[in-house]
Amino acid sequence: MSKRWALPLLLGIFLVAYLLPLGSHGLWIPDETRYAQISQEMLLSGHWASPHFMGLRYFEKPVAGYWMIAIGQALFGQNLFGVRFASALATGLSVLLCFLIARRLWNDPRKSFVCALLYMSFTVVAGQGGYANLDPQFTFWVNLSLVALWFALDSRSHRQRLAAWAVLGLACGMGFMTKGFLAWLLPVLIALPWMIWQKRWRELLLFGPVAVVVAILISLPWVLTVHAQEPDYWRFFFWHEHIRRFAGDDAQHDAPWWFYLPLLVAFSMPWVGMLPVALKQAWQTRREASIAFLGLWVLMPLVFFSLSNGKLPTYILPCLLPVALLLGHALADRLRLEQERALGINGLLNLVLGVVVLIALVYVQIKRPLYDHELHSLVLVFIALVGWIISNLLQAFRPLQCWAAPAVGSLLLVALLPAALPQSVVSNKTPDQFIRPHVAELAATSHLLSNDLGAASALAWRLKRPQVALYNTIGELKYGLAYPDGIQQRVDTDQVQQWMREARRSGSVGVIMRVKGQDELDELDKLPKDGIRYEQGNLVMMILPKDPS
C-alpha cells in the first residue's frame, strides 16, 4: 500500500460504508430520539448553554456533544442523516488518528493502512459510527488526547512538544464538555505510569500545565455560563452522574468486575482470531516504549471501568484504537513474513460464525418466521450474511492475498443490517418511522401526549415541538419534572381524563402510546375512544378532535 493511495482509499471506504447508510433506518429509542430532540431544541430555542429534553432540564451530560449533533442538523437538515452525521464524522476522525499514530510509531505505509482499516472495520466501531449518541464523539476526544500525548512524548523539538501538549489540552477540554470529568482522568491514568517508568516525570511537570491551562480555557466559558443560568447544574452533574454512577451502591447498570473482558474480545470482531498473536507479540516487545504506551492505553481504562460499580459496554470504546494498533502491527508483520496461519484461523472462525448464524436464521424463519411477507428485508439480511461468509471464506483459504476481506464483510453487515430488521422490531423500536406519515395530522393538533419517553421524544423531534405532556411516565426526566415549571408537563392516571377534557376544549389532541402490557392497556383505556386511531406493533396513535362543547 503506497503512501499516495492509503488515505484516499480510507476516505472512499468511509463515504460508502459510513455515510451512505445513515438515513436508511429510523431513530432507535431511547438514545437516538433523545439526542436528536435535545440538539434540535437547542436549534429551535437558541439556548445553547444548558441541555433541555422536551422542554425540561436535563443535566445528565454536558453540552458539546449536543452542539455537534445540532450542527449536523443545521447543516444537513433535521433528518436522519443530520442527526447521525456527528457520530460518523467523529468515528472517521478516530480512523484518521489511528492512521497518523501508526505512521508515527512504525513509519510503515502498509502498517498505517492496516491499523486504520482494522479499526474502522471493528463491527462495534462501525455500528457506533451510524448511531446518534455521545460515545463516538467522546471516544474521538479521548483518542485525540492520547495520540497528542504520544506525539508530545515522541517530539524532538520544543515547539512540536509544546503544540502537542496544547492539542492534548484542547481534546481534554472538549471531551469534558462532551461527557464529563473522565476526559481529564483517562490521559492521566496512562501518562503518569508511563512517565514514571521512563523516568520522564519532570517533563510531565513542565509541560502538563500547558494542557491543563488549555483545557480550562476551552471549557471555562461554558462552565461559568451554565452555572449562571442553572446554579444546580454542577451539583447534579457531579454527584449524580459521576459519584453515584461509578461508586454508589445503587449505581446504574451494575455488573461484575469481569464484565468488560469478554466484551473487549467481542469488540475486536472480525479480527478476534488475530488477538492471541497480537497479545503474544505485544508481551514479547513490552519493553519497547511504544508498545508499553499502547498496553497502558488498553489496560488502564479497562481496569478503571472494571472497578466502577456502574458499567455500560460503550465505556471501553476508547480501548479499541490501541487494540487496533496492536492487531495491525501483528498482522502487517505476518504479511511481511508471509506467515498465514493466524490469518487463516481468523477467517475460519468468522466463517463458522457466519454459517451458524445463517443456519439459525433459516431454521427460525421456517419454524417461527421473524419476517412476515418482508422479502426486501429478508434479502438484505441474506446479502449481509452471505457477504460475511464469502469474505471470510476468502481469508480462510487465501489468507495472504485476501487478508483484508473480513473488513469488507464486517462493513457490509453493519451497513445493511439496520435497514434489514424485521418490521416487528422496526415498529416497536423506531417510532419516528410510525409518526412520519402522520406528521401533517399531528402538526394540526394543539396538544400532544405520550406514555413513553422514547416515543414522546420521537414525536417532539418529528413535529419540532418539545412540549409533549408525559402520561404516567417519569424515567430519566425525574429531575426536570421536579421543577415548578416542569410539573405541569406531567399527567398522572388519575389526572388524565380531566387533562384531556381541558385540552380538547382548546383544540385537538395528538396521542402516541407504547402498549407493552396490562399497565399500558389500563392507561389506554382511560383515554377517549373517539377520533382517528392507528396501530403498528406496540405503538398506538390517536388524533382526538376538539370538543365542540
C-alpha positions in Angstrom: 0.0 0.0 0.0 1.7 3.2 -1.2 1.6 6.4 0.8 -0.3 8.0 -2.2 -3.4 5.8 -2.1 -3.8 4.9 1.6 -5.8 7.9 2.8 -7.9 8.3 -0.4 -8.9 4.7 -0.1 -9.8 5.0 3.6 -11.8 8.1 2.7 -13.7 6.2 0.0 -14.5 3.4 2.4 -15.7 5.9 4.9 -18.0 7.6 2.4 -19.5 4.3 1.2 -19.7 2.3 4.4 -20.3 5.0 7.0 -22.1 8.0 5.3 -24.4 6.3 2.8 -26.4 4.2 5.2 -27.0 7.0 7.7 -30.6 7.7 6.5 -31.6 4.1 5.8 -33.4 3.4 9.0 -35.3 5.2 11.8 -34.1 6.6 15.1 -33.7 4.0 17.8 -35.3 4.5 21.2 -34.3 5.6 23.7 -30.9 7.1 22.8 -31.2 8.3 19.2 -34.6 10.0 19.7 -33.3 11.7 22.9 -30.1 13.1 21.4 -32.0 14.2 18.2 -34.6 16.0 20.2 -32.2 17.7 22.7 -30.0 19.0 20.0 -33.0 20.1 17.8 -34.3 22.0 20.8 -31.1 24.0 21.0 -31.5 25.0 17.4 -35.2 25.9 17.9 -34.8 27.8 21.2 -31.3 29.3 20.7 -30.4 28.2 24.2 -27.0 26.5 23.9 -25.7 26.5 27.4 -27.9 24.1 29.3 -29.5 20.9 27.8 -33.3 20.6 27.8 -35.1 17.4 26.9 -38.7 18.1 25.7 -38.6 21.5 27.4 -37.4 20.1 30.8 -33.9 20.5 32.4 -31.7 17.5 31.5 -28.4 17.7 33.2 -27.0 14.1 32.7 -24.4 15.3 30.2 -22.6 18.5 29.2 -23.4 20.3 26.0 -20.6 19.9 23.4 -22.0 16.5 22.1 -25.4 18.1 21.7 -23.7 21.0 19.9 -22.2 18.7 17.4 -25.4 16.9 16.7 -27.2 20.2 16.4 -24.6 21.5 13.9 -25.2 18.3 11.9 -28.9 19.1 11.8 -28.3 22.7 10.9 -26.0 21.7 8.0 -27.9 18.7 6.6 -31.4 19.3 7.8 -33.4 17.9 10.8 -33.4 14.5 9.4 -31.8 11.1 9.9 -28.6 11.9 8.2 -28.2 15.2 10.0 -28.8 13.6 13.4 -26.2 10.8 12.8 -23.6 12.8 11.0 -21.7 13.9 14.1 -21.2 10.2 15.1 -20.0 9.2 11.7 -17.6 12.2 11.5 -16.2 11.5 15.0 -15.6 7.9 14.1 -13.9 8.9 10.8 -11.6 11.2 12.6 -10.7 8.5 15.0 -9.8 6.3 12.0 -7.5 9.2 10.8 -5.9 9.4 14.2 -5.2 5.6 14.1 -3.5 6.1 10.7 -1.4 9.0 11.9 -0.2 7.5 15.2 0.6 4.2 13.4 2.7 6.2 10.9 4.5 7.9 13.8 5.0 4.6 15.7 6.4 2.5 12.8 6.9 4.7 9.7 5.5 1.9 7.5 2.8 2.9 5.0 1.3 -0.6 4.9 1.2 -0.9 8.6 -0.5 2.5 8.9 -3.2 1.5 6.4 -3.7 -1.9 8.0 -4.2 -0.4 11.5 -6.7 2.2 10.3 -8.6 -0.4 8.2 -8.8 -2.8 11.2 -10.1 0.0 13.5 -12.8 1.2 11.1 -14.0 -2.4 10.4 -14.5 -3.4 14.0 -18.2 -4.1 14.0 -18.9 -2.1 17.2 -16.9 0.9 15.9 -18.7 0.9 12.5 -22.0 0.3 14.3 -21.5 3.3 16.7 -20.5 5.4 13.7 -24.0 5.2 12.4 -25.7 5.6 15.8 -26.6 9.0 17.2 -25.2 9.2 20.7 -22.3 10.8 22.5 -20.0 7.8 22.7 -18.3 8.2 19.3 -17.6 11.9 20.0 -16.2 11.2 23.4 -14.1 8.3 22.1 -12.7 10.7 19.5 -11.7 13.3 22.1 -10.0 10.6 24.3 -8.3 9.2 21.2 -7.1 12.7 20.2 -5.8 13.4 23.7 -3.7 10.2 23.8 -2.5 10.5 20.2 -1.4 14.0 21.1 0.3 12.7 24.3 2.4 10.2 22.2 3.3 12.9 19.7 4.4 15.1 22.6 6.5 12.3 24.1 8.0 11.5 20.7 8.7 15.0 19.6 12.3 16.2 19.0 11.8 19.9 19.2 10.5 22.1 22.0 8.0 23.8 19.7 6.5 20.5 18.5 6.2 19.2 22.0 4.5 22.4 23.2 2.0 22.2 20.3 1.2 18.5 21.1 0.6 19.3 24.8 -1.7 22.1 23.7 -3.7 19.8 21.5 -4.0 17.4 24.4 -5.5 20.2 26.4 -7.9 21.0 23.6 -9.0 17.4 23.5 -9.4 17.1 27.2 -11.5 20.3 27.3 -13.8 19.2 24.5 -14.0 15.7 26.0 -15.0 17.2 29.3 -17.7 19.3 27.7 -18.9 16.2 25.8 -19.2 13.6 28.7 -17.6 14.9 31.8 -14.5 14.6 34.0 -13.4 11.2 32.6 -11.9 13.1 29.7 -9.3 14.6 32.2 -8.8 11.4 34.1 -8.1 8.8 31.3 -5.0 10.6 29.9 -3.6 10.9 33.4 -4.1 7.2 34.1 -1.9 6.4 31.1 0.6 9.3 31.1 1.6 9.0 34.8 2.8 5.4 35.0 4.4 5.7 31.6 6.3 8.8 32.5 7.4 7.3 35.8 8.6 4.1 34.1 10.5 6.2 31.5 11.9 8.5 34.3 10.4 11.5 32.4 8.2 12.8 35.2 10.0 16.2 35.1 8.7 16.6 31.6 5.2 15.9 32.8 5.6 18.6 35.5 7.0 21.1 32.9 4.5 20.6 30.0 1.5 19.1 31.8 0.4 22.6 33.0 0.2 23.7 29.3 -2.5 21.0 28.7 -4.3 22.0 31.9 -4.4 25.7 31.1 -5.7 25.0 27.5 -8.3 22.6 28.8 -9.5 25.2 31.3 -9.6 28.0 28.7 -11.6 25.8 26.4 -14.2 24.8 29.0 -14.3 27.7 31.4 -16.7 30.0 29.4 -19.3 27.3 29.2 -18.7 26.2 32.9 -19.4 29.8 34.1 -22.3 30.3 31.7 -24.2 27.2 32.7 -23.6 27.9 36.4 -25.0 31.4 36.0 -28.1 30.1 34.2 -28.6 26.9 36.2 -27.0 27.1 39.6 -27.9 23.5 40.5 -26.3 22.1 37.3 -22.9 21.2 38.8 -24.2 19.6 42.0 -26.5 17.3 40.0 -24.0 16.5 37.3 -21.0 15.8 39.6 -22.8 13.8 42.3 -25.5 12.0 40.3 -23.6 11.4 37.1 -20.1 10.7 38.4 -20.0 9.7 42.1 -23.3 7.7 42.3 -22.9 6.2 38.8 -19.3 4.9 39.5 -19.2 4.4 43.2 -22.7 4.4 44.6 -24.4 1.2 46.0 -27.3 2.0 43.7 -25.2 2.7 40.7 -26.9 2.3 37.3 -26.1 -0.8 35.2 -24.4 -2.8 37.9 -22.2 -5.7 36.6 -19.4 -7.9 37.9 -15.8 -6.8 37.6 -15.0 -9.1 34.7 -17.9 -7.7 32.6 -15.5 -6.0 30.1 -13.1 -8.8 29.5 -15.3 -10.9 27.1 -16.7 -7.6 25.6 -13.2 -6.5 24.6 -12.7 -9.8 22.8 -16.1 -9.5 21.1 -15.5 -5.8 20.2 -12.4 -7.0 18.2 -14.6 -8.8 15.7 -13.9 -9.5 12.9 -10.3 -9.8 13.9 -10.7 -11.9 17.0 -8.5 -14.7 15.6 -5.6 -12.3 15.5 -5.8 -11.4 19.1 -3.6 -14.3 20.5 -0.8 -13.4 18.0 -1.1 -9.7 18.7 -1.0 -10.1 22.5 1.9 -12.5 22.3 3.9 -10.1 20.2 3.0 -7.2 22.5 4.2 -9.2 25.5 7.4 -10.1 23.9 8.2 -6.5 23.0 6.7 -4.9 26.1 9.9 -3.2 27.0 9.6 -1.0 23.9 8.3 2.4 24.9 5.7 2.5 22.2 4.3 -1.0 22.9 4.2 -0.2 26.7 2.3 3.0 25.9 -0.3 1.1 23.8 -0.5 -1.5 26.6 -1.3 1.1 29.2 -3.8 2.7 26.8 -5.7 -0.6 26.7 -5.3 -1.7 30.3 -5.7 1.4 32.4 -9.2 2.4 31.2 -10.2 -1.3 31.3 -9.1 -1.6 34.9 -10.7 1.7 35.9 -14.1 0.9 34.4 -14.0 -2.7 35.7 -13.6 -1.3 39.3 -16.6 1.0 38.9 -20.0 -0.2 40.0 -21.9 1.2 37.0 -21.0 -0.4 33.7 -22.1 0.0 30.1 -20.5 -1.7 27.1 -19.6 1.5 25.3 -17.5 2.8 28.2 -14.5 0.8 26.8 -14.7 2.2 23.3 -11.5 4.3 23.9 -9.6 1.0 24.4 -10.3 -0.1 20.8 -7.9 2.2 19.0 -4.8 0.8 20.7 -6.2 -2.8 20.2 -6.4 -2.0 16.5 -2.8 -0.7 16.5 -1.5 -3.9 18.2 -3.6 -6.1 15.9 -2.5 -4.1 12.8 1.2 -4.3 13.9 1.0 -8.0 14.3 -1.0 -8.6 11.0 1.3 -6.4 8.9 4.3 -8.4 10.3 2.6 -11.7 9.4 2.2 -10.4 5.8 5.8 -9.3 5.6 7.0 -12.6 6.9 4.4 -14.5 4.8 3.0 -16.3 7.8 -0.6 -17.2 7.0 -1.7 -19.4 9.9 -3.2 -16.8 12.2 -5.0 -15.1 9.3 -6.4 -18.4 8.1 -7.6 -19.2 11.6 -9.3 -15.7 11.9 -11.1 -16.3 8.6 -12.2 -19.7 9.6 -13.6 -18.5 13.0 -15.6 -15.8 11.2 -16.7 -18.3 8.5 -18.1 -20.7 11.1 -19.8 -17.9 13.0 -21.5 -16.7 9.8 -22.6 -20.1 8.7 -24.1 -20.8 12.2 -26.0 -17.5 12.2 -27.3 -18.2 8.7 -28.5 -21.7 9.5 -30.1 -20.4 12.7 -31.9 -17.7 10.8 -33.2 -20.1 8.2 -34.4 -22.5 10.9 -36.2 -19.8 12.9 -37.7 -18.4 9.7 -39.1 -21.8 8.9 -40.3 -22.7 12.4 -41.5 -19.2 13.6 -40.9 -16.6 10.9 -39.3 -13.4 12.0 -40.0 -11.8 8.6 -43.7 -11.9 7.6 -44.0 -11.2 3.9 -41.0 -8.9 4.1 -39.0 -10.1 1.2 -36.9 -6.9 0.8 -35.7 -7.1 4.4 -35.0 -10.8 4.2 -33.0 -10.4 1.0 -30.9 -7.7 2.7 -30.2 -9.9 5.7 -29.1 -12.8 3.4 -26.9 -10.4 1.3 -25.2 -9.2 4.6 -24.6 -12.7 5.9 -23.5 -14.2 2.6 -21.2 -11.3 2.2 -19.7 -12.0 5.6 -19.4 -15.7 4.8 -17.7 -15.2 1.4 -15.3 -12.6 2.6 -14.1 -14.8 5.5 -14.0 -17.8 3.2 -11.5 -16.0 1.0 -9.4 -15.1 4.0 -9.5 -18.7 5.4 -8.3 -20.2 2.1 -6.2 -17.4 0.7 -5.0 -15.6 3.9 -2.1 -13.6 2.5 -3.8 -12.5 -0.7 -7.2 -11.7 0.9 -6.1 -10.6 4.3 -8.4 -7.5 4.2 -11.6 -9.5 3.2 -13.1 -9.6 6.7 -13.3 -5.8 6.7 -15.5 -6.0 3.6 -17.8 -8.5 5.3 -18.0 -6.5 8.5 -18.7 -3.2 6.9 -21.3 -4.7 4.6 -23.0 -6.4 7.6 -23.1 -3.2 9.7 -24.3 -1.1 6.7 -27.2 -3.4 5.7 -28.4 -5.0 8.9 -30.2 -1.9 10.5 -32.2 -1.5 7.3 -33.0 -5.2 7.2 -34.5 -5.7 10.6 -38.0 -7.3 10.7 -41.0 -5.0 10.8 -41.8 -6.2 14.3 -38.6 -4.7 15.5 -38.9 -1.5 13.4 -42.4 -0.9 14.6 -41.5 -1.2 18.3 -38.1 0.4 18.4 -38.2 3.2 15.8 -41.4 5.2 16.5 -40.3 8.1 14.3 -41.0 5.9 11.3 -44.5 5.3 12.5 -45.0 9.0 13.1 -43.5 10.2 9.8 -46.6 9.5 7.6 -48.9 11.2 10.0 -46.8 14.4 10.6 -49.4 16.7 8.9 -52.3 15.3 11.1 -50.3 15.6 14.3 -49.0 19.1 13.4 -52.6 20.3 13.3 -53.2 19.3 16.9 -52.8 21.8 19.8 -51.7 19.4 22.5 -49.5 16.2 22.5 -49.5 13.3 25.0 -47.4 10.2 25.3 -46.8 7.5 27.9 -43.2 6.7 26.8 -40.1 8.9 26.7 -38.7 7.3 23.5 -42.0 7.7 21.6 -42.5 11.2 23.1 -39.1 12.4 22.0 -39.6 10.9 18.5 -42.9 12.8 18.3 -41.3 16.1 19.5 -38.4 15.7 17.0 -40.6 15.0 14.1 -43.0 17.8 14.8 -40.3 20.2 16.1 -42.5 20.7 19.2 -40.8 19.9 22.5 -43.9 20.4 24.7 -45.3 16.9 25.0 -47.3 16.0 28.1 -45.9 12.9 29.8 -48.6 10.5 30.8 -47.8 8.3 33.8 -44.1 8.2 32.9 -41.0 9.9 34.5 -37.8 7.9 33.9 -34.8 10.0 33.3 -36.8 13.2 33.5 -37.4 12.9 37.2 -35.1 15.8 37.9 -36.6 18.1 35.3 -40.1 17.3 36.3 -39.4 18.2 39.9 -39.1 21.9 39.0 -42.2 24.0 39.3 -42.2 24.9 35.6 -42.0 21.1 34.8 -44.8 19.8 37.0 -47.4 20.9 34.5 -46.0 18.7 31.8 -46.6 15.6 34.0 -50.0 13.9 33.7 -50.9 11.0 36.2 -53.5 8.4 35.5 -55.9 10.0 37.9 -55.5 13.3 36.2 -55.5 12.3 32.5 -59.3 12.5 31.9 -59.5 16.0 33.4 -56.4 17.0 31.4 -57.9 15.6 28.2 -61.2 17.4 28.7 -59.4 20.8 29.2 -57.0 20.2 26.3 -59.8 19.3 23.9 -61.7 22.5 24.8 -58.9 24.5 23.2 -58.0 22.2 20.3 -57.4 18.7 19.0 -55.0 16.3 20.8 -52.4 14.0 19.3 -51.5 10.9 21.4 -48.8 8.3 20.9 -48.7 5.3 23.3 -46.4 2.3 23.7 -48.6 -0.6 24.9 -46.3 -3.4 26.2 -48.5 -4.9 28.9 -51.6 -4.7 31.1 -50.5 -1.5 32.7 -50.3 0.3 29.4 -53.6 -1.2 28.3 -55.1 0.3 31.5 -53.6 3.7 30.6 -55.0 3.5 27.1 -58.5 2.6 28.5 -58.6 5.9 30.4 -58.4 7.9 27.1 -61.3 8.9 24.9 -62.4 6.3 22.3 -63.5 8.8 19.6 -61.2 10.2 16.9 -58.8 8.6 14.5 -56.7 5.6 15.6 -53.6 4.0 14.1 -51.7 1.0 15.3 -48.3 -0.5 14.5 -46.5 -3.1 16.6 -46.9 -2.0 20.2 -47.5 1.6 19.2 -50.9 3.3 19.2 -51.5 6.7 17.8 -54.7 8.7 18.2 -55.9 12.0 16.8 -58.7 13.3 19.1 -60.7 16.2 17.7 -61.5 19.4 19.5 -64.6 19.0 21.8 -67.3 21.1 20.2 -68.9 21.8 23.6 
